[in-house]
Amino acid sequence: MKRVTVSLNDRSYDVVIGSGARHTLAVEIGRCAPFAQRVVIVTQPSVVAAGWLEGIETGLAQSVIEIGEGEDEKSLSTIQSLCSQFVEAGLSRNDLVVAVGGGMVSDVAGFAAASYHRGIRYVTIATTLLAQIDAAIGGKTGVNLPEGKNLVGAFHQPSVVFCDTDCLATLPPKEQACGRGEMAKYAFLSGETPSTALLNETIDDQVARCVAIKAAIVAADEMESDRRMVLNYGHTLAHALEAVGLERRAQGINDRVAELAHGEAVALGVLFAAALAENLGRIDHERVELHKSVIEGFALESSLPSGLSGVVLIERMERDKKAHHDLTFVLDGPRGVEAVTGVDRSVVLTTLLEMGAEQ
Ligand SMILES: NC(=O)c1ccc[n+]([C@@H]2O[C@H](COP(=O)([O-])OP(=O)(O)OC[C@H]3O[C@@H](n4cnc5c(N)ncnc54)[C@H](O)[C@@H]3O)[C@@H](O)[C@H]2O)c1
């Protein structure tokens, strides 16, 4: 079993990684919450059906609450319902919430834990690749509003996170691809190792390497004021692609853009960011090719779906809530990956056209 510490002074915690990691839950709870008497496990039907709650023993009085699946269920009404069920279960300030699931469960259960009694402890057993390498680590919790994703939330760090790689065995292929898209991003966030090293490692090592990179970034910038922005590498175009996909689904169009999952969009966004960085003179062509080989090495698509308008994508990128009202990108460069504001619109358009977008 591997351990990575997220160092945040009195809010520091460990991420336990490897096959069977979830079975160390009781021991870890004894360490991080010695006065807890009661545990509420928050999970989803697919996770239960896949068998990942079997053998989850806390040694304390425990009950299970299932929440719905899909982004529509990531809502304030789910938080209200969860908190009411915490009261019914008799959860007190010393007790504990255990999130068992993907990023949706850790975001929702974490936010409920952040709000209930003004904040109680929670731990996460992350069961998707995306949650193991990203969502479950760093303490960003929250829910969606009808007006947009993740608009209400809190920074609330977990007490321990388990990345049990056994759980990945039942993950649908689309969710696997999503995780690999985020993993490809990490290949460029650490200057210490060659970017392709991740490709040839075991899954435990891959997860541990990504967790270590995320832990270091979170430790340097817990509240996402600057450095943590680099975790959005590839996300500016990804969010625009997802916005266009959402609009197409609403119109009943079921093309490739409409079915792009988040991580698949991130992979395309990473490639676009590399091409843009080259066009801005920040990196050379060899570095762009390295990006391409990592994306393809993770069996992800490396060309934009057909029928996308560059102008429309730019409009959506300008609306991105993280764009601060101009074209902001996280880009590779001589100092590594960093946020770059005020990027010239015409260079962005040229890059999109070079990647196959239409005017
Ligand atoms: N807090 C953060 O820092 C952060 C970072 C990235 C993403 N997120 C959030 O994470 C969410 C996406 O997370 P996700 O990609 O893990 O998807 P998800 O949590 O929605 O899970 C996808 C589906 O897989 C099922 N599932 C989970 N584990 C399974 C397993 N082992 N076997 C079979 N099915 C399983 C789930 O029940 C769900 O139906 C989004 O809401 C996103 O906003 C948060």
The ligand as an SDF file (V2000), in Angstrom:
LIG
                    3D

 44 48  0  0  0  0  0  0  0  0999 V2000
  -13.8640   18.4390   -6.1000 N   0  0  0  0  0  0  0  0  0  0  0  0
  -13.0230   18.4170   -7.1100 C   0  0  0  0  0  0  0  0  0  0  0  0
  -11.8720   18.8550   -7.0000 O   0  0  0  0  0  0  0  0  0  0  0  0
  -13.4700   17.8180   -8.4080 C   0  0  0  0  0  0  0  0  0  0  0  0
  -12.5380   17.6080   -9.4430 C   0  0  0  0  0  0  0  0  0  0  0  0
  -12.9730   17.0080  -10.6160 C   0  0  0  0  0  0  0  0  0  0  0  0
  -14.3080   16.6240  -10.7550 C   0  0  0  0  0  0  0  0  0  0  0  0
  -15.1730   16.8580   -9.7380 N   0  0  0  0  0  0  0  0  0  0  0  0
  -16.5920   16.4390   -9.8550 C   0  0  0  0  0  0  0  0  0  0  0  0
  -16.6290   15.0240   -9.9440 O   0  0  0  0  0  0  0  0  0  0  0  0
  -17.8050   14.6230  -10.6180 C   0  0  0  0  0  0  0  0  0  0  0  0
  -17.4410   13.5670  -11.6400 C   0  0  0  0  0  0  0  0  0  0  0  0
  -16.8810   12.4900  -10.9460 O   0  0  0  0  0  0  0  0  0  0  0  0
  -16.6510   11.0630  -11.6100 P   0  0  0  0  0  0  0  0  0  0  0  0
  -16.0360   11.2460  -12.9470 O   0  0  0  0  0  0  0  0  0  0  0  0
  -15.9640   10.2390  -10.6030 O   0  0  0  0  0  0  0  0  0  0  0  0
  -18.1360   10.5720  -11.9170 O   0  0  0  0  0  0  0  0  0  0  0  0
  -19.3420   10.1600  -10.9650 P   0  0  0  0  0  0  0  0  0  0  0  0
  -19.0140   10.3110   -9.5450 O   0  0  0  0  0  0  0  0  0  0  0  0
  -20.5490   10.8570  -11.4710 O   0  0  0  0  0  0  0  0  0  0  0  0
  -19.4540    8.5920  -11.2770 O   0  0  0  0  0  0  0  0  0  0  0  0
  -19.8200    8.1560  -12.5550 C   0  0  0  0  0  0  0  0  0  0  0  0
  -20.7310    6.9400  -12.4750 C   0  0  0  0  0  0  0  0  0  0  0  0
  -19.9640    5.8000  -12.1120 O   0  0  0  0  0  0  0  0  0  0  0  0
  -20.5680    5.1220  -11.0110 C   0  0  0  0  0  0  0  0  0  0  0  0
  -19.4890    4.4730  -10.2870 N   0  0  0  0  0  0  0  0  0  0  0  0
  -18.6330    5.0150   -9.4090 C   0  0  0  0  0  0  0  0  0  0  0  0
  -17.7010    4.1260   -9.0680 N   0  0  0  0  0  0  0  0  0  0  0  0
  -17.9720    2.9810   -9.7260 C   0  0  0  0  0  0  0  0  0  0  0  0
  -17.3510    1.7170   -9.7900 C   0  0  0  0  0  0  0  0  0  0  0  0
  -16.2140    1.4580   -9.1300 N   0  0  0  0  0  0  0  0  0  0  0  0
  -17.9190    0.7610  -10.5820 N   0  0  0  0  0  0  0  0  0  0  0  0
  -19.0460    1.0330  -11.3010 C   0  0  0  0  0  0  0  0  0  0  0  0
  -19.6590    2.2320  -11.2990 N   0  0  0  0  0  0  0  0  0  0  0  0
  -19.1170    3.1970  -10.5240 C   0  0  0  0  0  0  0  0  0  0  0  0
  -21.3000    6.2070  -10.2670 C   0  0  0  0  0  0  0  0  0  0  0  0
  -22.3060    5.6940   -9.4430 O   0  0  0  0  0  0  0  0  0  0  0  0
  -21.8230    7.0680  -11.4140 C   0  0  0  0  0  0  0  0  0  0  0  0
  -23.0050    6.5290  -11.9250 O   0  0  0  0  0  0  0  0  0  0  0  0
  -18.4130   15.8680  -11.2490 C   0  0  0  0  0  0  0  0  0  0  0  0
  -19.5390   16.2410  -10.5040 O   0  0  0  0  0  0  0  0  0  0  0  0
  -17.3030   16.9060  -11.0990 C   0  0  0  0  0  0  0  0  0  0  0  0
  -17.8030   18.2170  -10.9680 O   0  0  0  0  0  0  0  0  0  0  0  0
  -14.7800   17.4250   -8.5770 C   0  0  0  0  0  0  0  0  0  0  0  0
  1  2  1  0
  2  3  2  0
  2  4  1  0
  4  5  1  0
  4 44  2  0
  5  6  2  0
  6  7  1  0
  7  8  2  0
  8  9  1  0
  8 44  1  0
  9 10  1  0
  9 42  1  0
 10 11  1  0
 11 12  1  0
 11 40  1  0
 12 13  1  0
 13 14  1  0
 14 15  2  0
 14 16  1  0
 14 17  1  0
 17 18  1  0
 18 19  2  0
 18 20  1  0
 18 21  1  0
 21 22  1  0
 22 23  1  0
 23 24  1  0
 23 38  1  0
 24 25  1  0
 25 26  1  0
 25 36  1  0
 26 27  1  0
 26 35  1  0
 27 28  2  0
 28 29  1  0
 29 30  1  0
 29 35  2  0
 30 31  1  0
 30 32  2  0
 32 33  1  0
 33 34  2  0
 34 35  1  0
 36 37  1  0
 36 38  1  0
 38 39  1  0
 40 41  1  0
 40 42  1  0
 42 43  1  0
M  CHG  2   8   1  16  -1
M  END
$$$$
